Amino acid sequence: MKIILTLWALAITTTSLAQKTFQVDTLLLDTLNYPKYKVFIASKDLDINFIGKKIPAVNRFTPEIAEARAADNAIQTQYAAAAIHQLDKQNNDPDTTEQQAALKTYKERRPQIMHRLRQDQKNKIQNFDRYFWGYRNEDNERLILIRFDPHKIRHYTIPGSGESFIDVLTIMVYNIDRNILSYGGWADFKE
């Protein structure tokens, strides 16, 4: 009975949280409205927790409207290329026989992966609002941290595993100074 009550409480809590995958008070953010999604621009005064690491206030800035539009344009035009670039880096220089076999499989599947990523760029990313935080890295480059939040949370299940996951987009970083979009990760700021 306790399990049923717990699941029921969890279901009510989940449905009452307005379909958000993370919490940010949007009343404190500037907003750009597009036909299918919104872009929320965070003030430099709003904390950035980027993959468990806080960005100090001295390194933060509020992105200007033109910078936010450039970052959104990069998402529209560079999303698939940024994803495949990250996958290529992950599948580079295999050390073991197992890694060599994985690289061979990746190379065989790369055209299908590229097709899916292009389809995501064309269709899927429109279903996610964007949240932009501005900050400078150790090389004083101006970057925008991009988090995506779906309009409606969708779940998918990996065949054979029985596990259910929320369909999300990866955190990305837009380098304003070099007009480069990349997957977010501390080691990958400088391309």
Solvent accessible surface area in square Angstrom, and as a share of the most:
residue,aa,sasa,rsa
1,M,165,0.74
2,K,169,0.72
3,I,131,0.66
4,I,112,0.57
5,L,95,0.47
6,T,87,0.51
7,L,108,0.54
8,W,155,0.55
9,A,51,0.39
10,L,110,0.55
11,A,53,0.41
12,I,82,0.42
13,T,69,0.40
14,T,69,0.40
15,T,97,0.57
16,S,80,0.52
17,L,91,0.45
18,A,72,0.56
19,Q,61,0.27
20,K,70,0.30
21,T,49,0.29
22,F,27,0.11
23,Q,128,0.57
24,V,37,0.21
25,D,77,0.40
26,T,48,0.28
27,L,164,0.82
28,L,119,0.59
29,L,15,0.08
30,D,86,0.44
31,T,55,0.32
32,L,16,0.08
33,N,109,0.56
34,Y,63,0.24
35,P,138,0.87
36,K,133,0.56
37,Y,16,0.06
38,K,89,0.38
39,V,0,0.00
40,F,17,0.07
41,I,3,0.01
42,A,2,0.01
43,S,40,0.25
44,K,108,0.46
45,D,114,0.59
46,L,49,0.25
47,D,84,0.43
48,I,3,0.02
49,N,84,0.43
50,F,1,0.00
51,I,99,0.50
52,G,72,0.69
53,K,111,0.47
54,K,125,0.53
55,I,9,0.05
56,P,74,0.47
57,A,66,0.51
58,V,129,0.74
59,N,52,0.27
60,R,25,0.09
61,F,22,0.09
62,T,54,0.32
63,P,5,0.03
64,E,114,0.51
65,I,72,0.36
66,A,73,0.56
67,E,18,0.08
68,A,0,0.00
69,R,133,0.48
70,A,40,0.31
71,A,0,0.00
72,D,6,0.03
73,N,89,0.46
74,A,1,0.01
75,I,0,0.00
76,Q,50,0.22
77,T,82,0.47
78,Q,41,0.18
79,Y,11,0.04
80,A,5,0.04
81,A,57,0.44
82,A,6,0.05
83,A,1,0.01
84,I,13,0.06
85,H,79,0.35
86,Q,36,0.16
87,L,49,0.25
88,D,49,0.26
89,K,80,0.34
90,Q,121,0.54
91,N,39,0.20
92,N,107,0.55
93,D,113,0.59
94,P,38,0.24
95,D,116,0.60
96,T,71,0.41
97,T,113,0.66
98,E,144,0.64
99,Q,88,0.39
100,Q,98,0.44
101,A,57,0.44
102,A,55,0.43
103,L,31,0.16
104,K,132,0.56
105,T,69,0.40
106,Y,23,0.09
107,K,126,0.53
108,E,109,0.49
109,R,134,0.49
110,R,83,0.30
111,P,90,0.57
112,Q,114,0.51
113,I,20,0.10
114,M,23,0.10
115,H,110,0.49
116,R,127,0.46
117,L,9,0.04
118,R,135,0.49
119,Q,71,0.32
120,D,22,0.11
121,Q,38,0.17
122,K,140,0.59
123,N,82,0.42
124,K,48,0.20
125,I,0,0.00
126,Q,28,0.12
127,N,64,0.33
128,F,7,0.03
129,D,14,0.07
130,R,0,0.00
131,Y,6,0.02
132,F,0,0.00
133,W,14,0.05
134,G,2,0.02
135,Y,2,0.01
136,R,79,0.29
137,N,16,0.08
138,E,150,0.67
139,D,71,0.37
140,N,106,0.54
141,E,18,0.08
142,R,70,0.26
143,L,0,0.00
144,I,0,0.00
145,L,2,0.01
146,I,0,0.00
147,R,65,0.24
148,F,12,0.05
149,D,1,0.00
150,P,6,0.04
151,H,83,0.37
152,K,121,0.51
153,I,29,0.15
154,R,131,0.48
155,H,116,0.52
156,Y,106,0.40
157,T,76,0.44
158,I,80,0.41
159,P,127,0.80
160,G,92,0.89
161,S,56,0.36
162,G,64,0.61
163,E,100,0.45
164,S,71,0.46
165,F,79,0.33
166,I,74,0.38
167,D,36,0.19
168,V,79,0.45
169,L,14,0.07
170,T,62,0.36
171,I,41,0.21
172,M,0,0.00
173,V,4,0.02
174,Y,5,0.02
175,N,5,0.03
176,I,28,0.14
177,D,78,0.40
178,R,81,0.30
179,N,87,0.45
180,I,53,0.27
181,L,6,0.03
182,S,6,0.04
183,Y,45,0.17
184,G,18,0.17
185,G,20,0.19
186,W,88,0.31
187,A,108,0.84
188,D,18,0.09
189,F,12,0.05
190,K,120,0.51
191,E,76,0.34
